[in-house]
Structure formats: C-alpha cells, structure tokens
Amino acid sequence: MDNKEINNERYMSSVKVGPKGQIVIPKEVRDMFKIKSGDSLILLADSQKGIAIERMSVFHNIADAILEGKAKEMYPEHTESDSVNFAKSIKRLETTEDERKK
C-alpha cells in the first residue's frame, strides 16, 4: 500500500485487487471500525454511486427498523415498498451467512 493518509478518523490509501478479485482492508481501517477476522461485512454496489462496505450488524439494525414500520422515517426519498424490499434482501443475506457458518 502506498500514499497513506491518516487524519484522526479518516484514512485514505490505495489497495490492489488480487488475482481472485480480493482486496485487503488495511489494518488501520480494520482497527478504526473494529473489524475482526470472521466478521461479516455487506458490500453494496451501485453503478452510478460506487461501492460501499459496512458491517452486517449495521444493516441488520437498519432492516429491523424498516420492517418495524420506520421506512419513511429512515429513507423518506424512497417508497416504502422499495425500503421493505431492501430490508428483506438484507435479511436473506443474513440467512445465507448464518447457513454458511453451520
């Protein structure tokens, strides 16, 4: 890794994609977000907005809130049905991840 920039709660560096399509999350970032080996992460990709990676637990909480009827409160710019479909997709990912752990 090169061109690291660390500024309190921000970090920037380049990473390379390996032959299997894998990237390594830099240690400084893993420490910043308390990501440990074996943690589940969710990858979101939008061809217009880019790629984001977050802990599965964060999206678990978002999905629960949406399914408890707080969709409009959380995402007023989206229709309720779009938000509910998103939450159900997260729950399916959780189920798949749980099955892999068994």
MODELLER restraints for C-alpha pairs under 7 A, 6 or more apart:
rsr = mdl.restraints
at = mdl.atoms
rsr.add(forms.Gaussian(group=physical.xy_distance, feature=features.Distance(at['CA:1:A'], at['CA:13:A']), mean=6.72, stdev=0.5))
rsr.add(forms.Gaussian(group=physical.xy_distance, feature=features.Distance(at['CA:1:A'], at['CA:14:A']), mean=6.00, stdev=0.5))
rsr.add(forms.Gaussian(group=physical.xy_distance, feature=features.Distance(at['CA:1:A'], at['CA:15:A']), mean=5.96, stdev=0.5))
rsr.add(forms.Gaussian(group=physical.xy_distance, feature=features.Distance(at['CA:2:A'], at['CA:13:A']), mean=6.28, stdev=0.5))
rsr.add(forms.Gaussian(group=physical.xy_distance, feature=features.Distance(at['CA:2:A'], at['CA:14:A']), mean=6.28, stdev=0.5))
rsr.add(forms.Gaussian(group=physical.xy_distance, feature=features.Distance(at['CA:3:A'], at['CA:13:A']), mean=5.63, stdev=0.5))
rsr.add(forms.Gaussian(group=physical.xy_distance, feature=features.Distance(at['CA:3:A'], at['CA:14:A']), mean=6.98, stdev=0.5))
rsr.add(forms.Gaussian(group=physical.xy_distance, feature=features.Distance(at['CA:4:A'], at['CA:12:A']), mean=5.70, stdev=0.5))
rsr.add(forms.Gaussian(group=physical.xy_distance, feature=features.Distance(at['CA:4:A'], at['CA:13:A']), mean=4.61, stdev=0.5))
rsr.add(forms.Gaussian(group=physical.xy_distance, feature=features.Distance(at['CA:5:A'], at['CA:11:A']), mean=5.54, stdev=0.5))
rsr.add(forms.Gaussian(group=physical.xy_distance, feature=features.Distance(at['CA:5:A'], at['CA:12:A']), mean=5.05, stdev=0.5))
rsr.add(forms.Gaussian(group=physical.xy_distance, feature=features.Distance(at['CA:5:A'], at['CA:13:A']), mean=6.49, stdev=0.5))
rsr.add(forms.Gaussian(group=physical.xy_distance, feature=features.Distance(at['CA:6:A'], at['CA:12:A']), mean=6.68, stdev=0.5))
rsr.add(forms.Gaussian(group=physical.xy_distance, feature=features.Distance(at['CA:15:A'], at['CA:23:A']), mean=6.65, stdev=0.5))
rsr.add(forms.Gaussian(group=physical.xy_distance, feature=features.Distance(at['CA:16:A'], at['CA:23:A']), mean=6.21, stdev=0.5))
rsr.add(forms.Gaussian(group=physical.xy_distance, feature=features.Distance(at['CA:17:A'], at['CA:23:A']), mean=5.04, stdev=0.5))
rsr.add(forms.Gaussian(group=physical.xy_distance, feature=features.Distance(at['CA:40:A'], at['CA:55:A']), mean=6.20, stdev=0.5))
rsr.add(forms.Gaussian(group=physical.xy_distance, feature=features.Distance(at['CA:40:A'], at['CA:56:A']), mean=5.53, stdev=0.5))
rsr.add(forms.Gaussian(group=physical.xy_distance, feature=features.Distance(at['CA:41:A'], at['CA:53:A']), mean=6.55, stdev=0.5))
rsr.add(forms.Gaussian(group=physical.xy_distance, feature=features.Distance(at['CA:41:A'], at['CA:54:A']), mean=5.48, stdev=0.5))
rsr.add(forms.Gaussian(group=physical.xy_distance, feature=features.Distance(at['CA:41:A'], at['CA:55:A']), mean=4.35, stdev=0.5))
rsr.add(forms.Gaussian(group=physical.xy_distance, feature=features.Distance(at['CA:41:A'], at['CA:56:A']), mean=4.81, stdev=0.5))
rsr.add(forms.Gaussian(group=physical.xy_distance, feature=features.Distance(at['CA:42:A'], at['CA:53:A']), mean=5.67, stdev=0.5))
rsr.add(forms.Gaussian(group=physical.xy_distance, feature=features.Distance(at['CA:42:A'], at['CA:54:A']), mean=5.44, stdev=0.5))
rsr.add(forms.Gaussian(group=physical.xy_distance, feature=features.Distance(at['CA:42:A'], at['CA:55:A']), mean=6.03, stdev=0.5))
rsr.add(forms.Gaussian(group=physical.xy_distance, feature=features.Distance(at['CA:42:A'], at['CA:56:A']), mean=5.33, stdev=0.5))
rsr.add(forms.Gaussian(group=physical.xy_distance, feature=features.Distance(at['CA:43:A'], at['CA:52:A']), mean=5.78, stdev=0.5))
rsr.add(forms.Gaussian(group=physical.xy_distance, feature=features.Distance(at['CA:43:A'], at['CA:53:A']), mean=4.55, stdev=0.5))
rsr.add(forms.Gaussian(group=physical.xy_distance, feature=features.Distance(at['CA:43:A'], at['CA:54:A']), mean=6.71, stdev=0.5))
rsr.add(forms.Gaussian(group=physical.xy_distance, feature=features.Distance(at['CA:44:A'], at['CA:51:A']), mean=5.66, stdev=0.5))
rsr.add(forms.Gaussian(group=physical.xy_distance, feature=features.Distance(at['CA:44:A'], at['CA:52:A']), mean=5.18, stdev=0.5))
rsr.add(forms.Gaussian(group=physical.xy_distance, feature=features.Distance(at['CA:44:A'], at['CA:53:A']), mean=6.35, stdev=0.5))
rsr.add(forms.Gaussian(group=physical.xy_distance, feature=features.Distance(at['CA:45:A'], at['CA:51:A']), mean=4.42, stdev=0.5))
rsr.add(forms.Gaussian(group=physical.xy_distance, feature=features.Distance(at['CA:45:A'], at['CA:52:A']), mean=6.49, stdev=0.5))
rsr.add(forms.Gaussian(group=physical.xy_distance, feature=features.Distance(at['CA:59:A'], at['CA:90:A']), mean=6.93, stdev=0.5))
rsr.add(forms.Gaussian(group=physical.xy_distance, feature=features.Distance(at['CA:60:A'], at['CA:90:A']), mean=6.95, stdev=0.5))
rsr.add(forms.Gaussian(group=physical.xy_distance, feature=features.Distance(at['CA:63:A'], at['CA:87:A']), mean=4.29, stdev=0.5))
rsr.add(forms.Gaussian(group=physical.xy_distance, feature=features.Distance(at['CA:63:A'], at['CA:90:A']), mean=6.55, stdev=0.5))
rsr.add(forms.Gaussian(group=physical.xy_distance, feature=features.Distance(at['CA:66:A'], at['CA:83:A']), mean=6.78, stdev=0.5))
rsr.add(forms.Gaussian(group=physical.xy_distance, feature=features.Distance(at['CA:66:A'], at['CA:84:A']), mean=6.29, stdev=0.5))
rsr.add(forms.Gaussian(group=physical.xy_distance, feature=features.Distance(at['CA:66:A'], at['CA:87:A']), mean=6.44, stdev=0.5))
rsr.add(forms.Gaussian(group=physical.xy_distance, feature=features.Distance(at['CA:67:A'], at['CA:84:A']), mean=6.40, stdev=0.5))
rsr.add(forms.Gaussian(group=physical.xy_distance, feature=features.Distance(at['CA:67:A'], at['CA:87:A']), mean=6.83, stdev=0.5))
rsr.add(forms.Gaussian(group=physical.xy_distance, feature=features.Distance(at['CA:71:A'], at['CA:80:A']), mean=5.84, stdev=0.5))
rsr.add(forms.Gaussian(group=physical.xy_distance, feature=features.Distance(at['CA:71:A'], at['CA:83:A']), mean=5.99, stdev=0.5))
rsr.add(forms.Gaussian(group=physical.xy_distance, feature=features.Distance(at['CA:72:A'], at['CA:80:A']), mean=6.32, stdev=0.5))
